[in-house]
Amino acid sequence: MDGSAKKIQKAALGTPEDHFLILLAHNGPTGLGSGLNDICGKDWELDGGDHGDPDLACAISLLKENNQISIPLVVFGHMHKELAHGNEFRKMIVVGTDNTIYLNGAIVPRVKSFGDDNKRSLDDESSLSSPEAKGTARAFTLVELSKGRVTRVAESWVSVVEDKTTLKEEHILFEGN
């Protein structure tokens, strides 16, 4: 485990002094909660548990140890938003005590078809289109940064019908200064 964390740290230390670092990983770090609906919580086990990556947690800790580098954002997507048991949703964002934003972008499916009875419907997102239109709705997670800090995170659904795209829904997950 230490080897993996040190490789991440070594790669990150190549970041120029006046830059910040955004980490992109398959799964988030350990330490963000162990409840079923926590950002890296085990929703497939009734008692929950922390399914975060200990190597990533160690690497982040090593990098922050001596303020070696600013890490305003850690993005990952392994843990699906919709929980395994029931119709509940996972927490998709955590703000760390040092204001690092941990963001899970795993919305599944990312593309939903509408307007064709033979394709998957949007279910509760049926408001995204008119009944006669045939197209798709696509999920995006948008992050805005300013001066090395995350200022806004939004989960957005865009409808695509032929060559027309329209922002249909936007859920603000985070707004900062």
PyMOL CGO cylinders between C-alpha atoms (Angstrom):
from pymol import cmd
from pymol.cgo import CYLINDER

trace = [
    CYLINDER, 0.00, 0.00, 0.00, 2.76, 2.45, 0.88, 0.3, 1, 1, 1, 1, 1, 1,
    CYLINDER, 2.76, 2.45, 0.88, 4.28, 1.94, -2.57, 0.3, 1, 1, 1, 1, 1, 1,
    CYLINDER, 4.28, 1.94, -2.57, 1.10, 3.01, -4.34, 0.3, 1, 1, 1, 1, 1, 1,
    CYLINDER, 1.10, 3.01, -4.34, 0.62, 6.06, -2.12, 0.3, 1, 1, 1, 1, 1, 1,
    CYLINDER, 0.62, 6.06, -2.12, 4.24, 7.10, -2.63, 0.3, 1, 1, 1, 1, 1, 1,
    CYLINDER, 4.24, 7.10, -2.63, 3.87, 6.77, -6.43, 0.3, 1, 1, 1, 1, 1, 1,
    CYLINDER, 3.87, 6.77, -6.43, 0.84, 9.08, -6.33, 0.3, 1, 1, 1, 1, 1, 1,
    CYLINDER, 0.84, 9.08, -6.33, 2.75, 11.50, -4.11, 0.3, 1, 1, 1, 1, 1, 1,
    CYLINDER, 2.75, 11.50, -4.11, 5.81, 11.44, -6.38, 0.3, 1, 1, 1, 1, 1, 1,
    CYLINDER, 5.81, 11.44, -6.38, 3.72, 12.15, -9.49, 0.3, 1, 1, 1, 1, 1, 1,
    CYLINDER, 3.72, 12.15, -9.49, 1.90, 15.00, -7.73, 0.3, 1, 1, 1, 1, 1, 1,
    CYLINDER, 1.90, 15.00, -7.73, 5.10, 16.61, -6.49, 0.3, 1, 1, 1, 1, 1, 1,
    CYLINDER, 5.10, 16.61, -6.49, 5.95, 17.38, -10.13, 0.3, 1, 1, 1, 1, 1, 1,
    CYLINDER, 5.95, 17.38, -10.13, 3.23, 20.03, -10.07, 0.3, 1, 1, 1, 1, 1, 1,
    CYLINDER, 3.23, 20.03, -10.07, 4.70, 23.54, -10.52, 0.3, 1, 1, 1, 1, 1, 1,
    CYLINDER, 4.70, 23.54, -10.52, 4.83, 25.60, -7.33, 0.3, 1, 1, 1, 1, 1, 1,
    CYLINDER, 4.83, 25.60, -7.33, 2.23, 28.15, -8.42, 0.3, 1, 1, 1, 1, 1, 1,
    CYLINDER, 2.23, 28.15, -8.42, -0.31, 25.50, -9.53, 0.3, 1, 1, 1, 1, 1, 1,
    CYLINDER, -0.31, 25.50, -9.53, -2.87, 23.43, -7.68, 0.3, 1, 1, 1, 1, 1, 1,
    CYLINDER, -2.87, 23.43, -7.68, -3.65, 19.74, -8.06, 0.3, 1, 1, 1, 1, 1, 1,
    CYLINDER, -3.65, 19.74, -8.06, -6.90, 18.02, -8.99, 0.3, 1, 1, 1, 1, 1, 1,
    CYLINDER, -6.90, 18.02, -8.99, -6.79, 14.31, -8.26, 0.3, 1, 1, 1, 1, 1, 1,
    CYLINDER, -6.79, 14.31, -8.26, -8.81, 11.99, -10.50, 0.3, 1, 1, 1, 1, 1, 1,
    CYLINDER, -8.81, 11.99, -10.50, -9.21, 8.46, -9.17, 0.3, 1, 1, 1, 1, 1, 1,
    CYLINDER, -9.21, 8.46, -9.17, -11.35, 5.40, -9.75, 0.3, 1, 1, 1, 1, 1, 1,
    CYLINDER, -11.35, 5.40, -9.75, -12.63, 5.43, -6.16, 0.3, 1, 1, 1, 1, 1, 1,
    CYLINDER, -12.63, 5.43, -6.16, -12.51, 8.01, -3.39, 0.3, 1, 1, 1, 1, 1, 1,
    CYLINDER, -12.51, 8.01, -3.39, -10.26, 7.80, -0.34, 0.3, 1, 1, 1, 1, 1, 1,
    CYLINDER, -10.26, 7.80, -0.34, -11.09, 6.05, 2.91, 0.3, 1, 1, 1, 1, 1, 1,
    CYLINDER, -11.09, 6.05, 2.91, -12.27, 8.25, 5.75, 0.3, 1, 1, 1, 1, 1, 1,
    CYLINDER, -12.27, 8.25, 5.75, -15.31, 9.85, 4.12, 0.3, 1, 1, 1, 1, 1, 1,
    CYLINDER, -15.31, 9.85, 4.12, -17.89, 7.79, 6.00, 0.3, 1, 1, 1, 1, 1, 1,
    CYLINDER, -17.89, 7.79, 6.00, -19.10, 4.23, 6.37, 0.3, 1, 1, 1, 1, 1, 1,
    CYLINDER, -19.10, 4.23, 6.37, -22.87, 4.64, 6.18, 0.3, 1, 1, 1, 1, 1, 1,
    CYLINDER, -22.87, 4.64, 6.18, -24.82, 3.01, 3.36, 0.3, 1, 1, 1, 1, 1, 1,
    CYLINDER, -24.82, 3.01, 3.36, -25.39, 6.37, 1.66, 0.3, 1, 1, 1, 1, 1, 1,
    CYLINDER, -25.39, 6.37, 1.66, -21.98, 7.92, 2.38, 0.3, 1, 1, 1, 1, 1, 1,
    CYLINDER, -21.98, 7.92, 2.38, -19.91, 8.97, -0.60, 0.3, 1, 1, 1, 1, 1, 1,
    CYLINDER, -19.91, 8.97, -0.60, -17.80, 5.76, -0.47, 0.3, 1, 1, 1, 1, 1, 1,
    CYLINDER, -17.80, 5.76, -0.47, -20.10, 3.73, 1.77, 0.3, 1, 1, 1, 1, 1, 1,
    CYLINDER, -20.10, 3.73, 1.77, -20.75, 0.02, 1.14, 0.3, 1, 1, 1, 1, 1, 1,
    CYLINDER, -20.75, 0.02, 1.14, -24.41, 0.03, 0.10, 0.3, 1, 1, 1, 1, 1, 1,
    CYLINDER, -24.41, 0.03, 0.10, -24.38, -3.68, -0.78, 0.3, 1, 1, 1, 1, 1, 1,
    CYLINDER, -24.38, -3.68, -0.78, -23.77, -4.70, 2.86, 0.3, 1, 1, 1, 1, 1, 1,
    CYLINDER, -23.77, -4.70, 2.86, -26.59, -3.98, 5.30, 0.3, 1, 1, 1, 1, 1, 1,
    CYLINDER, -26.59, -3.98, 5.30, -24.13, -2.83, 7.98, 0.3, 1, 1, 1, 1, 1, 1,
    CYLINDER, -24.13, -2.83, 7.98, -22.39, -0.51, 5.53, 0.3, 1, 1, 1, 1, 1, 1,
    CYLINDER, -22.39, -0.51, 5.53, -18.67, 0.09, 5.76, 0.3, 1, 1, 1, 1, 1, 1,
    CYLINDER, -18.67, 0.09, 5.76, -16.03, 2.34, 4.24, 0.3, 1, 1, 1, 1, 1, 1,
    CYLINDER, -16.03, 2.34, 4.24, -15.16, 1.20, 0.69, 0.3, 1, 1, 1, 1, 1, 1,
    CYLINDER, -15.16, 1.20, 0.69, -12.75, 4.06, 0.07, 0.3, 1, 1, 1, 1, 1, 1,
    CYLINDER, -12.75, 4.06, 0.07, -9.22, 3.56, -1.25, 0.3, 1, 1, 1, 1, 1, 1,
    CYLINDER, -9.22, 3.56, -1.25, -6.64, 3.55, 1.59, 0.3, 1, 1, 1, 1, 1, 1,
    CYLINDER, -6.64, 3.55, 1.59, -3.78, 4.20, -0.88, 0.3, 1, 1, 1, 1, 1, 1,
    CYLINDER, -3.78, 4.20, -0.88, -5.44, 7.39, -2.10, 0.3, 1, 1, 1, 1, 1, 1,
    CYLINDER, -5.44, 7.39, -2.10, -6.15, 8.51, 1.48, 0.3, 1, 1, 1, 1, 1, 1,
    CYLINDER, -6.15, 8.51, 1.48, -2.50, 7.94, 2.38, 0.3, 1, 1, 1, 1, 1, 1,
    CYLINDER, -2.50, 7.94, 2.38, -1.26, 9.82, -0.71, 0.3, 1, 1, 1, 1, 1, 1,
    CYLINDER, -1.26, 9.82, -0.71, -3.51, 12.80, 0.04, 0.3, 1, 1, 1, 1, 1, 1,
    CYLINDER, -3.51, 12.80, 0.04, -2.32, 12.81, 3.64, 0.3, 1, 1, 1, 1, 1, 1,
    CYLINDER, -2.32, 12.81, 3.64, 1.34, 12.72, 2.54, 0.3, 1, 1, 1, 1, 1, 1,
    CYLINDER, 1.34, 12.72, 2.54, 0.79, 15.62, 0.14, 0.3, 1, 1, 1, 1, 1, 1,
    CYLINDER, 0.79, 15.62, 0.14, -1.02, 17.73, 2.72, 0.3, 1, 1, 1, 1, 1, 1,
    CYLINDER, -1.02, 17.73, 2.72, 1.45, 16.88, 5.51, 0.3, 1, 1, 1, 1, 1, 1,
    CYLINDER, 1.45, 16.88, 5.51, 3.68, 19.89, 4.91, 0.3, 1, 1, 1, 1, 1, 1,
    CYLINDER, 3.68, 19.89, 4.91, 1.35, 21.87, 2.68, 0.3, 1, 1, 1, 1, 1, 1,
    CYLINDER, 1.35, 21.87, 2.68, 3.40, 20.50, -0.20, 0.3, 1, 1, 1, 1, 1, 1,
    CYLINDER, 3.40, 20.50, -0.20, 0.66, 21.23, -2.70, 0.3, 1, 1, 1, 1, 1, 1,
    CYLINDER, 0.66, 21.23, -2.70, -2.88, 22.61, -2.77, 0.3, 1, 1, 1, 1, 1, 1,
    CYLINDER, -2.88, 22.61, -2.77, -5.54, 19.97, -3.53, 0.3, 1, 1, 1, 1, 1, 1,
    CYLINDER, -5.54, 19.97, -3.53, -8.89, 21.74, -3.94, 0.3, 1, 1, 1, 1, 1, 1,
    CYLINDER, -8.89, 21.74, -3.94, -10.64, 18.80, -5.65, 0.3, 1, 1, 1, 1, 1, 1,
    CYLINDER, -10.64, 18.80, -5.65, -10.58, 15.00, -5.60, 0.3, 1, 1, 1, 1, 1, 1,
    CYLINDER, -10.58, 15.00, -5.60, -12.87, 13.48, -8.27, 0.3, 1, 1, 1, 1, 1, 1,
    CYLINDER, -12.87, 13.48, -8.27, -13.86, 9.84, -8.58, 0.3, 1, 1, 1, 1, 1, 1,
    CYLINDER, -13.86, 9.84, -8.58, -16.79, 7.76, -9.71, 0.3, 1, 1, 1, 1, 1, 1,
    CYLINDER, -16.79, 7.76, -9.71, -16.80, 4.12, -8.65, 0.3, 1, 1, 1, 1, 1, 1,
    CYLINDER, -16.80, 4.12, -8.65, -19.71, 4.28, -6.19, 0.3, 1, 1, 1, 1, 1, 1,
    CYLINDER, -19.71, 4.28, -6.19, -23.01, 4.72, -8.07, 0.3, 1, 1, 1, 1, 1, 1,
    CYLINDER, -23.01, 4.72, -8.07, -25.37, 7.49, -6.98, 0.3, 1, 1, 1, 1, 1, 1,
    CYLINDER, -25.37, 7.49, -6.98, -28.38, 5.17, -6.77, 0.3, 1, 1, 1, 1, 1, 1,
    CYLINDER, -28.38, 5.17, -6.77, -27.99, 2.77, -3.86, 0.3, 1, 1, 1, 1, 1, 1,
    CYLINDER, -27.99, 2.77, -3.86, -28.06, -1.00, -4.36, 0.3, 1, 1, 1, 1, 1, 1,
    CYLINDER, -28.06, -1.00, -4.36, -31.04, -1.57, -2.03, 0.3, 1, 1, 1, 1, 1, 1,
    CYLINDER, -31.04, -1.57, -2.03, -34.07, 0.67, -2.48, 0.3, 1, 1, 1, 1, 1, 1,
    CYLINDER, -34.07, 0.67, -2.48, -34.68, 4.00, -4.13, 0.3, 1, 1, 1, 1, 1, 1,
    CYLINDER, -34.68, 4.00, -4.13, -32.31, 6.10, -2.07, 0.3, 1, 1, 1, 1, 1, 1,
    CYLINDER, -32.31, 6.10, -2.07, -29.30, 8.08, -3.22, 0.3, 1, 1, 1, 1, 1, 1,
    CYLINDER, -29.30, 8.08, -3.22, -25.73, 8.35, -2.08, 0.3, 1, 1, 1, 1, 1, 1,
    CYLINDER, -25.73, 8.35, -2.08, -24.10, 11.58, -0.88, 0.3, 1, 1, 1, 1, 1, 1,
    CYLINDER, -24.10, 11.58, -0.88, -22.16, 12.75, -3.92, 0.3, 1, 1, 1, 1, 1, 1,
    CYLINDER, -22.16, 12.75, -3.92, -20.03, 15.46, -2.35, 0.3, 1, 1, 1, 1, 1, 1,
    CYLINDER, -20.03, 15.46, -2.35, -18.08, 15.94, 0.86, 0.3, 1, 1, 1, 1, 1, 1,
    CYLINDER, -18.08, 15.94, 0.86, -16.26, 19.09, 1.95, 0.3, 1, 1, 1, 1, 1, 1,
    CYLINDER, -16.26, 19.09, 1.95, -13.19, 18.16, 3.99, 0.3, 1, 1, 1, 1, 1, 1,
    CYLINDER, -13.19, 18.16, 3.99, -12.11, 20.03, 7.10, 0.3, 1, 1, 1, 1, 1, 1,
    CYLINDER, -12.11, 20.03, 7.10, -9.42, 21.72, 4.98, 0.3, 1, 1, 1, 1, 1, 1,
    CYLINDER, -9.42, 21.72, 4.98, -12.02, 22.67, 2.31, 0.3, 1, 1, 1, 1, 1, 1,
    CYLINDER, -12.02, 22.67, 2.31, -10.91, 19.99, -0.15, 0.3, 1, 1, 1, 1, 1, 1,
    CYLINDER, -10.91, 19.99, -0.15, -13.96, 18.95, -2.18, 0.3, 1, 1, 1, 1, 1, 1,
    CYLINDER, -13.96, 18.95, -2.18, -14.44, 15.20, -2.66, 0.3, 1, 1, 1, 1, 1, 1,
    CYLINDER, -14.44, 15.20, -2.66, -16.76, 14.64, -5.62, 0.3, 1, 1, 1, 1, 1, 1,
    CYLINDER, -16.76, 14.64, -5.62, -18.32, 11.39, -6.79, 0.3, 1, 1, 1, 1, 1, 1,
    CYLINDER, -18.32, 11.39, -6.79, -19.46, 11.68, -10.41, 0.3, 1, 1, 1, 1, 1, 1,
    CYLINDER, -19.46, 11.68, -10.41, -20.93, 8.17, -10.79, 0.3, 1, 1, 1, 1, 1, 1,
    CYLINDER, -20.93, 8.17, -10.79, -24.41, 8.74, -12.19, 0.3, 1, 1, 1, 1, 1, 1,
    CYLINDER, -24.41, 8.74, -12.19, -25.58, 5.51, -13.82, 0.3, 1, 1, 1, 1, 1, 1,
    CYLINDER, -25.58, 5.51, -13.82, -26.84, 5.46, -16.46, 0.3, 1, 1, 1, 1, 1, 1,
    CYLINDER, -26.84, 5.46, -16.46, -25.34, 8.71, -17.76, 0.3, 1, 1, 1, 1, 1, 1,
    CYLINDER, -25.34, 8.71, -17.76, -27.50, 8.57, -20.89, 0.3, 1, 1, 1, 1, 1, 1,
    CYLINDER, -27.50, 8.57, -20.89, -31.25, 7.88, -20.82, 0.3, 1, 1, 1, 1, 1, 1,
    CYLINDER, -31.25, 7.88, -20.82, -33.50, 7.59, -23.86, 0.3, 1, 1, 1, 1, 1, 1,
    CYLINDER, -33.50, 7.59, -23.86, -36.95, 9.16, -24.04, 0.3, 1, 1, 1, 1, 1, 1,
    CYLINDER, -36.95, 9.16, -24.04, -39.79, 9.34, -26.52, 0.3, 1, 1, 1, 1, 1, 1,
    CYLINDER, -39.79, 9.34, -26.52, -39.42, 5.74, -27.74, 0.3, 1, 1, 1, 1, 1, 1,
    CYLINDER, -39.42, 5.74, -27.74, -41.41, 3.03, -25.97, 0.3, 1, 1, 1, 1, 1, 1,
    CYLINDER, -41.41, 3.03, -25.97, -38.81, 0.42, -26.94, 0.3, 1, 1, 1, 1, 1, 1,
    CYLINDER, -38.81, 0.42, -26.94, -36.01, 2.21, -25.09, 0.3, 1, 1, 1, 1, 1, 1,
    CYLINDER, -36.01, 2.21, -25.09, -35.38, 2.84, -21.42, 0.3, 1, 1, 1, 1, 1, 1,
    CYLINDER, -35.38, 2.84, -21.42, -37.61, 5.62, -20.13, 0.3, 1, 1, 1, 1, 1, 1,
    CYLINDER, -37.61, 5.62, -20.13, -36.50, 8.45, -17.91, 0.3, 1, 1, 1, 1, 1, 1,
    CYLINDER, -36.50, 8.45, -17.91, -38.83, 7.30, -15.14, 0.3, 1, 1, 1, 1, 1, 1,
    CYLINDER, -38.83, 7.30, -15.14, -38.87, 10.16, -12.64, 0.3, 1, 1, 1, 1, 1, 1,
    CYLINDER, -38.87, 10.16, -12.64, -37.02, 12.44, -15.08, 0.3, 1, 1, 1, 1, 1, 1,
    CYLINDER, -37.02, 12.44, -15.08, -39.88, 12.28, -17.61, 0.3, 1, 1, 1, 1, 1, 1,
    CYLINDER, -39.88, 12.28, -17.61, -40.22, 16.04, -17.34, 0.3, 1, 1, 1, 1, 1, 1,
    CYLINDER, -40.22, 16.04, -17.34, -37.04, 16.34, -19.41, 0.3, 1, 1, 1, 1, 1, 1,
    CYLINDER, -37.04, 16.34, -19.41, -38.84, 16.14, -22.74, 0.3, 1, 1, 1, 1, 1, 1,
    CYLINDER, -38.84, 16.14, -22.74, -42.12, 16.48, -24.53, 0.3, 1, 1, 1, 1, 1, 1,
    CYLINDER, -42.12, 16.48, -24.53, -43.91, 13.16, -25.22, 0.3, 1, 1, 1, 1, 1, 1,
    CYLINDER, -43.91, 13.16, -25.22, -43.51, 13.41, -28.99, 0.3, 1, 1, 1, 1, 1, 1,
    CYLINDER, -43.51, 13.41, -28.99, -39.76, 14.08, -28.93, 0.3, 1, 1, 1, 1, 1, 1,
    CYLINDER, -39.76, 14.08, -28.93, -37.25, 11.25, -29.36, 0.3, 1, 1, 1, 1, 1, 1,
    CYLINDER, -37.25, 11.25, -29.36, -33.81, 11.77, -27.96, 0.3, 1, 1, 1, 1, 1, 1,
    CYLINDER, -33.81, 11.77, -27.96, -31.63, 11.36, -24.93, 0.3, 1, 1, 1, 1, 1, 1,
    CYLINDER, -31.63, 11.36, -24.93, -30.95, 13.00, -21.61, 0.3, 1, 1, 1, 1, 1, 1,
    CYLINDER, -30.95, 13.00, -21.61, -27.30, 13.08, -20.61, 0.3, 1, 1, 1, 1, 1, 1,
    CYLINDER, -27.30, 13.08, -20.61, -25.84, 13.61, -17.15, 0.3, 1, 1, 1, 1, 1, 1,
    CYLINDER, -25.84, 13.61, -17.15, -22.86, 15.89, -16.56, 0.3, 1, 1, 1, 1, 1, 1,
    CYLINDER, -22.86, 15.89, -16.56, -21.15, 16.96, -13.38, 0.3, 1, 1, 1, 1, 1, 1,
    CYLINDER, -21.15, 16.96, -13.38, -19.76, 20.47, -13.79, 0.3, 1, 1, 1, 1, 1, 1,
    CYLINDER, -19.76, 20.47, -13.79, -17.11, 22.00, -11.55, 0.3, 1, 1, 1, 1, 1, 1,
    CYLINDER, -17.11, 22.00, -11.55, -16.20, 25.69, -11.53, 0.3, 1, 1, 1, 1, 1, 1,
    CYLINDER, -16.20, 25.69, -11.53, -12.91, 26.85, -10.05, 0.3, 1, 1, 1, 1, 1, 1,
    CYLINDER, -12.91, 26.85, -10.05, -11.54, 30.31, -9.35, 0.3, 1, 1, 1, 1, 1, 1,
    CYLINDER, -11.54, 30.31, -9.35, -8.14, 31.20, -7.92, 0.3, 1, 1, 1, 1, 1, 1,
    CYLINDER, -8.14, 31.20, -7.92, -7.40, 27.59, -7.02, 0.3, 1, 1, 1, 1, 1, 1,
    CYLINDER, -7.40, 27.59, -7.02, -10.67, 26.98, -5.17, 0.3, 1, 1, 1, 1, 1, 1,
    CYLINDER, -10.67, 26.98, -5.17, -13.84, 25.15, -6.11, 0.3, 1, 1, 1, 1, 1, 1,
    CYLINDER, -13.84, 25.15, -6.11, -16.63, 27.72, -6.31, 0.3, 1, 1, 1, 1, 1, 1,
    CYLINDER, -16.63, 27.72, -6.31, -19.50, 25.64, -7.66, 0.3, 1, 1, 1, 1, 1, 1,
    CYLINDER, -19.50, 25.64, -7.66, -20.42, 22.02, -8.41, 0.3, 1, 1, 1, 1, 1, 1,
    CYLINDER, -20.42, 22.02, -8.41, -23.60, 21.12, -10.30, 0.3, 1, 1, 1, 1, 1, 1,
    CYLINDER, -23.60, 21.12, -10.30, -25.15, 17.91, -11.54, 0.3, 1, 1, 1, 1, 1, 1,
    CYLINDER, -25.15, 17.91, -11.54, -26.80, 18.74, -14.86, 0.3, 1, 1, 1, 1, 1, 1,
    CYLINDER, -26.80, 18.74, -14.86, -29.10, 16.91, -17.26, 0.3, 1, 1, 1, 1, 1, 1,
    CYLINDER, -29.10, 16.91, -17.26, -29.00, 17.99, -20.89, 0.3, 1, 1, 1, 1, 1, 1,
    CYLINDER, -29.00, 17.99, -20.89, -31.58, 16.80, -23.41, 0.3, 1, 1, 1, 1, 1, 1,
    CYLINDER, -31.58, 16.80, -23.41, -30.37, 16.01, -26.91, 0.3, 1, 1, 1, 1, 1, 1,
    CYLINDER, -30.37, 16.01, -26.91, -33.02, 15.82, -29.63, 0.3, 1, 1, 1, 1, 1, 1,
    CYLINDER, -33.02, 15.82, -29.63, -31.57, 15.60, -33.12, 0.3, 1, 1, 1, 1, 1, 1,
    CYLINDER, -31.57, 15.60, -33.12, -29.16, 18.57, -33.27, 0.3, 1, 1, 1, 1, 1, 1,
    CYLINDER, -29.16, 18.57, -33.27, -30.74, 20.54, -30.42, 0.3, 1, 1, 1, 1, 1, 1,
    CYLINDER, -30.74, 20.54, -30.42, -29.36, 20.50, -26.89, 0.3, 1, 1, 1, 1, 1, 1,
    CYLINDER, -29.36, 20.50, -26.89, -31.11, 22.02, -23.89, 0.3, 1, 1, 1, 1, 1, 1,
    CYLINDER, -31.11, 22.02, -23.89, -30.19, 22.24, -20.23, 0.3, 1, 1, 1, 1, 1, 1,
    CYLINDER, -30.19, 22.24, -20.23, -33.21, 20.66, -18.55, 0.3, 1, 1, 1, 1, 1, 1,
    CYLINDER, -33.21, 20.66, -18.55, -32.20, 20.20, -14.92, 0.3, 1, 1, 1, 1, 1, 1,
    CYLINDER, -32.20, 20.20, -14.92, -29.45, 21.45, -12.71, 0.3, 1, 1, 1, 1, 1, 1,
    CYLINDER, -29.45, 21.45, -12.71, -28.89, 20.41, -9.10, 0.3, 1, 1, 1, 1, 1, 1,
    CYLINDER, -28.89, 20.41, -9.10, -26.36, 22.54, -7.24, 0.3, 1, 1, 1, 1, 1, 1,
    CYLINDER, -26.36, 22.54, -7.24, -24.23, 20.25, -5.07, 0.3, 1, 1, 1, 1, 1, 1,
    CYLINDER, -24.23, 20.25, -5.07, -21.89, 22.95, -3.76, 0.3, 1, 1, 1, 1, 1, 1,
    CYLINDER, -21.89, 22.95, -3.76, -21.51, 26.72, -3.87, 0.3, 1, 1, 1, 1, 1, 1,
    CYLINDER, -21.51, 26.72, -3.87, -18.62, 28.45, -2.17, 0.3, 1, 1, 1, 1, 1, 1,
    CYLINDER, -18.62, 28.45, -2.17, -17.02, 31.88, -2.09, 0.3, 1, 1, 1, 1, 1, 1,
]
cmd.load_cgo(trace, "trace")
